[in-house]
Amino acid sequence: MEQDAQLVQRCLQGDGSAWEELVRRHSRRIYNVCYRFVGNRPEAEDISQEVFLRVYRTLGSYRSAHGGFATWMTSVTRNLLIDHYRRTKRDRLTDSLEDKMPVVENKESSARRPDQQALLGELSGQVQSALTRLSPELREAVILRDLQQLEYAEIQQVLEVPEGTVKSRINRGRIELARILQQMGVRPS
Amino acid sequence: MTWTCDQIEARLSDYLEGMLQAPERAAFKAHVETCDECAPLLASVTSVVGELRSMEELEAPAGLVYAILDKTLGPREKVTAWQAIQNFVLGMATPKFAYGAASVMATFVILLSASGISLRKPKLAELSPATMMRNVNRQAHRAYASGERYVSQLRVVYEIQTRLRQENELQVAPEENKPRSTPDKQPDRNDDHTRTQPKQQNRANDLARQVEMLAAECPVVLERSYR
């Protein structure tokens, strides 16, 4: 954490290698948050790039006294993910209409995408698929707690909501996820 | 205290994370054990949380870091072969590299000298394994013998030093014990100090002779020890 703050200071003084170090330290984590939220690799990569671009431009506004750099970065990521969710809402509505087409159509559609079926064959693939069907509020809370394993206080900072709301969202998210998996016919071990 | 299904659902994560007080926990368990709806719910949520926490972190795409760096710091300059060589040479001109090279050279020289290879007049025959082994063996024996000699010389020096110290102590001790005035002293009694003086002188002369002999044998050691 302290090392991040020092790297930020060096970045602000124009040290390119410090920025490179920051990118290397956090790119994997940010990419994972994005992927778990959108459930799609190319989109996750694009958003990750966008996150770092935003962080680079607003690095001067980061204050170490207000929390860790990783938490601040997660907060930026979350805001961009929500923006992305809102932007692509219309596309998803169209997709969901297509999903409601007759069952035969669905089967054909799934037959055309064997790679996705292979992915869904694994339990983690099914959990990932169920995760993207959660509402964004519940999804982000579950991702931060159970996948990124952040503390409640850190999640509170990222989401900018009271601790009670954080706990409630995590709890509802987990229950909802279990129910979605049940609907998908997944029987957890 | 009896809990309802709604209460169970609301506090499910608190239960899983061990955040319930003992009475709350007991009430939670009592309800779940008897409820046909809450028991499977608890089992499936427990399983989901376990699955989420065991999901492995994915590797970031290979080009992600460079794509970010290109977008933020600007595209990287294309390095020509000549620049690459220049950068390599400049990279070697660092203190870290110099220390590394020096230590490798020193090790190399030590190994060569230990294997008996003359750097001034190198011969091809010296590079044969049998010759090298023989030379190493010889060098090791020489080193051992010289070490042994050095230790025995040190022992002699130490013994001489100890004896000299004892002599000095013997000389100082009577002077300190001697009373300042001797009113009861009889004129016909011999003085102890005057009686032992010739013996001490003889011992000192012996020691001086020993030191001189040793100095002739190993001047370096003595020079260091008495400096």
Contacts between the chains, C-beta under 8 A, distances in Angstrom:
chain1	res1	chain2	res2	distance
A	16	B	73	5.2
A	19	B	69	7.7
A	19	B	72	6.6
A	19	B	73	6.5
A	20	B	65	7.8
A	20	B	69	6.0
A	20	B	73	7.5
A	23	B	65	5.5
A	23	B	68	5.2
A	23	B	69	6.2
A	23	B	72	7.8
A	24	B	65	5.9
A	27	B	60	5.1
A	27	B	64	5.5
A	27	B	65	5.4
A	27	B	68	6.6
A	28	B	57	6.7
A	28	B	58	7.9
A	28	B	59	7.0
A	28	B	60	4.5
A	29	B	57	7.6
A	31	B	58	7.1
A	31	B	60	4.3
A	31	B	61	7.3
A	31	B	64	6.3
A	32	B	57	5.3
A	32	B	58	5.6
A	32	B	60	7.9
A	35	B	58	6.0
A	41	B	61	7.3
A	45	B	61	5.4
A	45	B	64	6.0
A	45	B	67	7.8
A	48	B	60	7.4
A	48	B	64	6.2
A	48	B	68	7.5
A	49	B	64	7.3
A	49	B	67	5.7
A	49	B	68	5.5
A	49	B	71	6.1
A	52	B	68	4.4
A	52	B	71	7.5
A	52	B	72	6.5
A	53	B	68	7.5
A	53	B	71	5.6
A	53	B	72	6.3
A	56	B	72	4.3
A	123	B	51	6.1
A	124	B	51	6.9
A	124	B	55	5.1
A	124	B	56	7.9
A	127	B	48	7.0
A	127	B	51	5.3
A	127	B	52	6.5
A	127	B	55	6.9
A	128	B	55	7.8
A	142	B	52	7.0
A	146	B	49	5.9
A	146	B	52	3.8
A	146	B	53	5.7
A	147	B	52	5.8
A	147	B	53	7.7
A	147	B	55	6.4
A	149	B	53	7.2
A	167	B	13	6.7
A	167	B	14	7.4
A	168	B	10	7.8
A	170	B	13	5.7
A	171	B	9	7.9
A	171	B	10	7.0
A	171	B	11	7.9
A	171	B	12	5.9
A	171	B	13	3.9
A	171	B	14	7.7
A	174	B	12	7.3
A	174	B	13	6.1
A	174	B	45	5.1
A	174	B	48	6.0
A	174	B	49	6.0
A	175	B	9	6.4
A	175	B	12	6.6
A	175	B	41	7.0
A	175	B	45	5.9
A	177	B	48	5.3
A	177	B	52	7.9
A	178	B	41	7.0
A	178	B	44	4.1
A	178	B	45	4.8
A	178	B	47	7.6
A	178	B	48	4.8
A	179	B	44	8.0
A	181	B	44	7.2
A	181	B	48	6.5
A	182	B	44	6.5
A	188	B	43	7.8
A	188	B	44	5.6
A	188	B	47	3.3
A	188	B	48	6.3
A	188	B	51	6.7
A	189	B	47	6.1
